Amino acid sequence: MHVTGTHFTDRTDAGRRLAAHLGHLRAPGTVVVALPRGGVPVAAEVADALGAPLDICVIRKLGVPYQPELGMGAIGEDGIRVLNDQVMRVAGVTDEQLTRVERRERTELERRARRYRGDRAPADLRGSTVVVVDDGIATGSTARAACRIVRARGAARVVLAVPVAPRDWVDRLADVADELICVGTPSPFFAIGEFYGDFSQTTDEEVLRLLAEARGERTRAPAAVDHELTVPAAGVGLAGRLTVPVHALGAVVFAHGSGSGRHSPRNRYVAAYLNRAGLATLLFDLLTEDEEPDRRNVFDVELLGTRLTEVSRRLPDLDDAARGLPIGLFGASTGAAAALWTAARLGDGVRAVVSRGGRPDLAGAPRLAAVAAPTLLIVGGRDSTVIDLNRQARARLHCESELAVVPRAGHLFEEPGALDQVAELARDWFLRHLPEGHRDRGSGGGQPSGS
């Protein structure tokens, strides 16, 4: 199927449009196999449309050492390796460089396979029609490796299906698949992402959620409360979302420096992670829609901190399910300064603080020195300026504190696995400090320990 002018809103849209071309494959014995991570949202739509089980085939691209986005081959499960001799020759890649890249990618492949599969065995493909799905074809190395793997696992028929590919993709891959299906083959073709409105990284958590949903499993913690609400603070109404799992251990209030905390995809991602760990979350907008365009408000720490303080005080009154829960604060960007400003103001009313890529220094030395709540500062390893600012802020804290640097991550933690590490660090910090405060609640609580 060759269509020009191809453009998809996101991977879900691409999956639905791809599924429209695959109706002839709806039959018993068809299995959809996705290439994580980007291929999974596409394949989930295909599997749903075909009424077929969904599995994965973990593949890792082998990038040229000095230009990692250029694939010189791929490795996959079952020891499969595919090399592009032409790319390696032109790039001048040595055997030693190839070995080094492959060793690193093999480690990541094994990590992802363990994370995605757990103790479940791969789907039985013997005698099946297997539809291999990715979010697009670039060099074709990963798709080639995946087709070889499913064939080796016993597939009777292999269909390679993608939303977008270069015009010569059939010539490149006809030898590894019995049928090749594509929504569009536009020209010129430089990169898969240019044909998507949203081509942001698919996270490990999204992969796990989609695979679990395909198996018919629940992926969200049962919630006693999960609804939108308006929080009155300092004379304005701030829109928010309160989620309280059953038997919640504590509550985390999010503060985002840009104002729109409840819409931040990263905050929502971390919040969902905390919900599954048994922690309630309140995501809300620190600024109104009229205030947000004025960048001066984003850096007005006193304004943000005053509102966060009032919202944190009001949390027990927002819903009975939140009453009595010990409170933690999660701040991002200038919201981190607001969180520390609030922690200093509320004393033992705040049990723990976590900052993600934040500017805690903007809280000011007097406020930082007054913070009693254990504080975790998380920064990306490539965000050198913010690392220095966080070190300076930590030096002014007199409470228990840690600085966690996520290797190879930038300011927005968009790199593969980076936001998962943020969520895990935040979860562990809050679980270490909030439940103890919950148990102490009946005896009047107490000051968090300092160091």
Secondary structure, DSSP 4 states (H G I P E B T S, - for coil): ---SS--BSSHHHHHHHHHTT-GGG-STTEEEEE-TTTHHHHHHHHHHHHT--EEE--EEEEEETTEEEEEEEEEEGGG-EEE-HHHHHHHT--HHHHHHHHHHHHHHHHHHHHHHHTTPPPP--TT-EEEEE-S--SSSHHHHHHHHHHHHTT-SEEEEEEEE--TTHHHHHTTT-SEEEEEE--SS---GGGGBS--PPPPHHHHHHHHHHHTT---S--EEEEEEEEEEETTEEEEEEEEEETT--EEEEEEETTSBGGG-HHHHHHHHHHHHTTEEEEEEBSS-TTTTT-HHHHT-HHHHHHHHHHHHHHHHHH-GGGTT--EEEEEETTHHHHHHHHHHHHGGG--EEEEES--GGGG-HHHHHH--S-EEEEEETT-HHHHHHHHHHHHT--SSEEEEEETT--TT--STTHHHHHHHHHHHHHHHHHHHHHHHGGGT--PPP--
